[in-house]
Amino acid sequence: MTIANNSTITKADLDAMLSTSLGLVQADNAQVPGMYELQLVFPGCISTTSSYKRKFTFVAPFDCYVETLAVTAVNQTAASTVKAAITGDGTLVDALADSASLGDEGKLVFWPTKVSGSAGAGITKLPRLLFDGTKTKAGLNFATTSQGHRTILKGSTITVSVSTTSVAAAGVIDVAVVLREFFARD
């Protein structure tokens, strides 16, 4: 389409110019931001395992949010309790937290991100935190697609820690954390 000098621009002209561009913006906004999965394995973790062997610490390379925290326990003592938590600094924190909100080292826990449950022999998958596997097109209806999220700012020091009451030395705790980067596109 060519519009000459001093010619009248009609609605059809504007629609032709903008429809394709707006369609591309709409399609881009429907995409899920870039994702990073952190897969952590804690072998031989029992109730008396040292604290440093039950933790993984990293620095967030970008602003992101935790989409999923999933925990799988393998070969635990019968009726064991398994816990996993994500704590950090420089993130959205509850400034009015009480002592129950403090992490292992007395650090403030941001919007407590924890999964816990009972495990035993064999493979036990604890209930996931946040994402339940339902596929929806984000943004169409806030009431049905919005989710609570835990924000992690770039440069924050994040610690993923696990604990168990099991005494079975062959036990393993597997933790999957899915992080989504703000504003990134595939």
Secondary structure, DSSP 4 states (H G I P E B T S, - for coil): ----TTPPPPHHHHHHHHHHHHHHHHHHHTSPPPEEEEEEEEET--TT--GGGGEEEEE-SS-EEEEEEEEEEESPPTTEEEEEEEEESSS---TT--GGGB-TTSPBPSS-EEEEEEE-SSEEEPPPEE--S----TTS-HHHH----EEE-TT-EEEEEEEE----TT-EEEEEEEEEETT---
